[in-house]
Amino acid sequence: MTGFGDLDSGWSFALGAGSGVGYNYGVPASNFYTVSQVSSITELSEADVLRYIKDGTLRAQFNQGNMSYLVLQDDLLTFLRDQKMNVQIQKIMLHRVLVVDRDTNTTFILKSELERSGKVQVKVATSTRDVELSLDANVPDVMTMHFAVTQRAQDNLEGVLKRCRMTRPTKLVLYHEAPEQMIPTMPDVQKIVTSLQVDAVVSVSRGFRPLVNKIEEILGLERSQTMVRKPTDK
């Protein structure tokens, strides 16, 4: 038994109950922002953010484990509305997706299709090392990458995900040309999927539509209907 099952959108796997994106692994049930992230969103200095927290204008919770403040998204929205920061409100209402892939055709297709609705902001990185450099300001709701990225010894993917999930319940969606053949027959691969708390593994052997659909499903968006080609399609 691998713990995987078929899903209705193309061919994909999803981990069952208890896979780890929840309280069992210390993942927050809601989105939180650090002082650094609030500073980036509001374009205020960190000192000003702390001043608003201390005078009660911006509600925050003190995380004794990290000895730092965390701001719940609803509280940040209230603050932004009170301060009439309408542009910043739109910024945090967008769903954030991070695509990690070295293939520029793949990243172009995924970015174009996912941003079509106007409700998703897609960032692109070529490795998880690139991701680490921008985490303070850009923690994604969904991170998606080719399965090969998980096998690069130089990439600290597990550490990056742990950092993401400290403030946001980041979902991880992997894609591969033949996951239906790879995962059930390779225990080492199953261990990687479990240790990373992967939410879905999607086949892209016939194009990227199943992957786009799965990400939109996780984000709670209506599925787009356009044709998503593979990078090799003409």
C-alpha positions as CSV (number, residue, x, y, z in Angstrom):
1,M,0.0,0.0,0.0
2,T,1.4,3.4,-0.9
3,G,-1.2,5.7,0.6
4,F,-2.1,7.3,-2.7
5,G,-5.2,7.3,-4.8
6,D,-6.5,8.5,-8.1
7,L,-8.0,12.0,-8.5
8,D,-10.5,13.1,-11.1
9,S,-8.4,15.6,-13.0
10,G,-6.1,13.7,-15.3
11,W,-3.8,11.3,-13.5
12,S,-2.6,12.4,-10.1
13,F,-1.9,11.2,-6.6
14,A,-3.0,12.9,-3.3
15,L,-1.9,11.9,0.1
16,G,-4.6,10.8,2.4
17,A,-5.7,11.9,5.8
18,G,-2.9,12.6,8.3
19,S,-0.4,13.5,5.6
20,G,0.9,16.4,7.6
21,V,-0.5,19.8,6.3
22,G,-2.3,20.5,9.6
23,Y,-1.8,20.7,13.3
24,N,0.0,17.4,13.5
25,Y,3.1,19.0,12.0
26,G,2.7,22.4,13.6
27,V,1.4,24.0,10.4
28,P,-0.9,27.1,11.1
29,A,-4.5,26.8,10.1
30,S,-4.6,30.4,9.0
31,N,-2.2,32.7,7.2
32,F,0.1,34.7,9.4
33,Y,2.6,37.4,8.5
34,T,5.9,38.2,10.2
35,V,6.9,41.8,10.9
36,S,9.2,41.7,8.0
37,Q,6.4,40.5,5.7
38,V,4.0,43.2,7.0
39,S,6.7,45.8,6.4
40,S,7.1,44.6,2.8
41,I,3.4,44.6,2.1
42,T,2.6,47.9,3.7
43,E,5.8,49.6,2.6
44,L,6.3,50.8,6.2
45,S,9.6,50.3,8.1
46,E,9.8,47.4,10.5
47,A,10.1,50.0,13.3
48,D,6.8,51.6,12.3
49,V,5.1,48.2,12.1
50,L,6.3,47.4,15.6
51,R,5.0,50.8,16.8
52,Y,1.5,50.1,15.4
53,I,1.6,46.7,17.1
54,K,2.6,48.1,20.5
55,D,0.0,50.9,20.4
56,G,-2.7,48.4,19.5
57,T,-3.4,49.8,16.0
58,L,-2.3,46.5,14.5
59,R,-3.3,43.4,16.3
60,A,-0.6,40.7,16.6
61,Q,0.3,37.5,18.5
62,F,3.6,37.1,20.1
63,N,5.2,33.8,19.2
64,Q,7.3,32.8,22.2
65,G,9.0,30.0,20.2
66,N,10.6,32.5,17.8
67,M,10.4,35.5,20.1
68,S,8.6,37.5,17.4
69,Y,5.2,38.9,16.4
70,L,2.9,37.2,14.0
71,V,0.0,39.1,12.4
72,L,-3.1,37.2,11.3
73,Q,-4.3,38.0,7.8
74,D,-7.7,39.1,9.0
75,D,-6.0,41.5,11.4
76,L,-3.7,42.8,8.7
77,L,-6.7,43.4,6.4
78,T,-8.5,45.4,9.2
79,F,-5.4,47.5,9.6
80,L,-5.0,48.1,5.9
81,R,-8.7,49.1,5.6
82,D,-8.4,51.5,8.6
83,Q,-5.3,53.1,7.0
84,K,-7.0,53.2,3.6
85,M,-4.2,51.2,2.0
86,N,-6.3,49.9,-0.9
87,V,-3.4,48.9,-3.2
88,Q,-1.9,46.8,-0.4
89,I,-5.3,45.1,0.3
90,Q,-5.3,43.9,-3.3
91,K,-1.8,42.7,-2.9
92,I,-2.6,40.3,-0.1
93,M,-5.9,39.2,-1.5
94,L,-4.1,37.5,-4.4
95,H,-3.3,33.8,-4.2
96,R,0.4,33.2,-4.3
97,V,1.9,30.4,-6.4
98,L,5.6,29.7,-6.7
99,V,6.8,27.6,-9.7
100,V,10.2,26.1,-9.3
101,D,11.6,24.9,-12.7
102,R,14.6,25.6,-14.9
103,D,12.6,25.2,-18.1
104,T,11.5,28.7,-19.3
105,N,8.7,27.3,-21.5
106,T,7.2,25.4,-18.5
107,T,7.3,28.4,-16.3
108,F,5.9,30.7,-19.0
109,I,3.0,28.4,-19.6
110,L,2.1,27.9,-15.9
111,K,2.5,31.6,-15.1
112,S,0.3,32.7,-18.1
113,E,-2.4,30.2,-17.3
114,L,-2.6,30.6,-13.6
115,E,-2.6,34.4,-13.7
116,R,-5.3,34.4,-16.4
117,S,-8.1,34.7,-13.7
118,G,-6.5,37.8,-12.2
119,K,-6.7,36.2,-8.8
120,V,-3.3,34.5,-8.7
121,Q,0.2,36.0,-8.5
122,V,2.9,33.6,-9.8
123,K,6.6,33.9,-8.9
124,V,9.2,31.8,-10.7
125,A,12.4,30.3,-9.3
126,T,15.0,28.0,-10.8
127,S,15.9,26.3,-7.5
128,T,14.9,26.3,-3.9
129,R,18.0,28.3,-3.1
130,D,16.4,31.1,-5.1
131,V,13.3,30.6,-3.0
132,E,15.1,31.0,0.3
133,L,16.4,34.4,-0.7
134,S,12.8,35.8,-1.1
135,L,10.9,33.9,1.6
136,D,10.6,36.9,4.0
137,A,8.4,38.7,1.5
138,N,7.0,35.9,-0.7
139,V,5.7,32.9,1.2
140,P,3.5,31.1,-1.3
141,D,0.1,29.4,-0.8
142,V,1.1,26.7,-3.3
143,M,4.6,25.7,-4.4
144,T,4.8,23.5,-7.5
145,M,7.8,21.9,-9.1
146,H,9.0,18.9,-11.2
147,F,9.7,15.9,-9.1
148,A,13.4,16.0,-10.1
149,V,13.8,19.1,-7.9
150,T,13.2,17.1,-4.8
151,Q,16.2,14.9,-5.6
152,R,18.8,17.7,-5.9
153,A,21.0,17.2,-2.9
154,Q,22.2,20.8,-3.0
155,D,18.6,22.1,-2.5
156,N,17.3,22.4,1.0
157,L,13.7,21.8,0.0
158,E,12.6,20.4,3.3
159,G,14.1,23.3,5.2
160,V,12.5,25.8,2.8
161,L,9.0,24.2,3.3
162,K,9.4,24.2,7.0
163,R,10.1,28.0,6.9
164,C,7.1,28.6,4.7
165,R,4.8,26.5,6.9
166,M,5.7,28.5,10.0
167,T,3.5,31.3,8.8
168,R,1.3,29.9,6.0
169,P,-0.1,26.4,5.3
170,T,1.9,26.2,2.0
171,K,0.7,23.3,-0.2
172,L,3.3,21.4,-2.3
173,V,2.2,20.0,-5.7
174,L,4.8,18.0,-7.7
175,Y,4.5,17.1,-11.4
176,H,6.2,14.3,-13.4
177,E,5.8,12.7,-16.8
178,A,4.9,9.2,-15.3
179,P,4.2,9.3,-11.6
180,E,1.8,6.4,-11.9
181,Q,4.8,4.2,-12.8
182,M,7.3,5.8,-10.5
183,I,5.7,6.3,-7.1
184,P,4.0,2.9,-6.4
185,T,7.1,0.9,-7.3
186,M,9.8,3.0,-5.6
187,P,9.9,3.1,-1.8
188,D,12.6,5.8,-1.8
189,V,10.3,8.0,-3.8
190,Q,7.4,7.3,-1.5
191,K,9.6,8.4,1.5
192,I,10.4,11.7,-0.2
193,V,6.7,12.4,-0.9
194,T,5.8,11.6,2.7
195,S,8.7,13.5,4.3
196,L,7.9,16.6,2.3
197,Q,4.2,16.4,3.2
198,V,3.3,16.5,-0.5
199,D,-0.4,17.4,-1.3
200,A,-0.5,16.1,-4.8
201,V,1.6,14.6,-7.6
202,V,0.2,15.3,-11.0
203,S,1.1,13.7,-14.4
204,V,2.0,16.2,-17.2
205,S,2.5,13.5,-19.8
206,R,-0.4,15.0,-21.9
207,G,0.1,18.6,-21.1
208,F,-0.2,21.0,-18.1
209,R,-4.0,21.1,-17.9
210,P,-4.3,18.6,-15.0
211,L,-1.6,20.5,-13.1
212,V,-3.3,23.9,-13.6
213,N,-6.6,22.3,-12.6
214,K,-5.2,20.8,-9.4
215,I,-3.6,24.1,-8.3
216,E,-6.8,26.0,-9.0
217,E,-8.7,23.4,-7.0
218,I,-6.4,23.7,-4.0
219,L,-6.8,27.5,-4.2
220,G,-10.6,27.2,-4.4
221,L,-10.8,28.8,-7.8
222,E,-13.1,28.0,-10.7
223,R,-11.2,26.0,-13.4
224,S,-10.1,27.9,-16.5
225,Q,-11.0,26.2,-19.8
226,T,-8.2,27.2,-22.1
227,M,-5.9,24.6,-23.7
228,V,-2.5,24.3,-21.9
229,R,0.2,22.9,-24.2
230,K,3.3,21.0,-23.3
231,P,6.5,23.0,-24.0
232,T,7.3,20.7,-26.9
233,D,4.0,21.3,-28.6
234,K,4.0,23.4,-31.7
